[in-house]
Amino acid sequence: MVTTHHLQTTHFSLPKKQFVTYALYALVPLALLHYLLFSPLAEPKPAALVREAAAAVVPSQPGHAPANAHEQLPPPPPPPDQGGEVILGETQAGEVSAAASPPCDYTEGEWVPDARPPLYNGTSCGTIKDGQNCMAHGRPDTGYLHWRWRPRGCDLPAFSPEAFLRWLRNRHLAFVGDSLARNQGESLLCLLASRSRPDLVYRDGEENKFRRWVFRDHNATVSIFWSPLLVKVAEKAELAGVRHNNVFLDAFDERWMSQLGALDAVVLSVGHWFLIPGVYHDGGEVVGCHDCADLNRTETAFFGVFKEIVHRTLAEVTRRHGNDKKVVAFTTFSPAHFEGDWDKAGACPKKEPYRDGEKELGYTEMEMRKTVVEAVAAAASSAGAGPLRFAALDVTKLANLRPDGHPGPYMRNDPFAGGMDARVQNDCVHWCMPGPIDTFNQILLQTISG
């Protein structure tokens, strides 16, 4: 027997065929809702693939003392523990981002006001070189502390000490080069010390030229190696009547090169010492000299020597460690800002950054920067997809816009105690700490963890 079903409404009923049709239409959205709620649209990507994608993103970096030919190599650091996590990216809050960010070119941009205080100051960090401790030495203005670099077309996250320490866990990072390499290394130590205390475990050489710290909570090591030209050099000693550096183009500075195998990352930074008078040796012969009229020799442009040494150094790193998992970053040339006599007030008097386009790079700065950028690109191309990774910390343009960030007369405590007319030495080359050089390490974090 067939039972007739009536769908009762106000005053009418539907025939059976129409009822079935409407019922089917009603079931379609219900089925779709069930699918959306209980059937995921796509499986999440494995973490390993995310890490591979992130790893493919690589963002586009004077003083002197007598050489000591008998200095011994510092003892090698203890072997790092196995493991160590890879940081893929950082948000402003320091949280790890699971997705790879698009590549960012930090080269071009502008300095914009930033009200946030620095992570450290002249009294909270004990590793600031005395000559860069502008706050403790009485610099009266503090505006230079409140600027941040804003790249054109992308974002540069705030420095996260926690993120850097996580990356550095079970690793050894070294800064190799001249006093600006030391300036950058000490900046990083202060930034990290705002979260974890470093212990000095090794020191050697005048002016703390060779030092090593350990962040014991993270089994993390940071070293500084003095090597102002990266190759072997007999440094000038003017008190002994030697005003030229003797530079050996065919001999690497083994004080740092021989220990590169124990390092997970190295930051190279040289440039200003190439402007100092030098005699160049290659194959046992003198092949040129710079600023050497007193030696009755033909002048050799230091640009060519700088280029030769940078290319030779990166090629040697590849030859020795091409199969090692290692990051080699090269900080490009950091310009000086002398506007007057080095021993008079007002040598570097600016109190604010230059605006974008207000101060163009000089020829020397452009050539030194170009040499490093091109040499690093060539080394990266040669290394291919291997474990050895090269990157340029391209800071020349952003540093060029910060004439306000140098110690000036405040490289010494209370420089005008004898009056504002006193003749005092000015430093318009190195950077106050805290100051613009902290941005170098902001970019370094994005480079090594990318």
Disulfide bonds with the S-S distance in Angstrom:
Cys104-Cys154 1.86
Cys125-Cys190 1.93
Cys134-Cys432 2.00
Cys289-Cys292 1.78
Cys348-Cys428 2.23
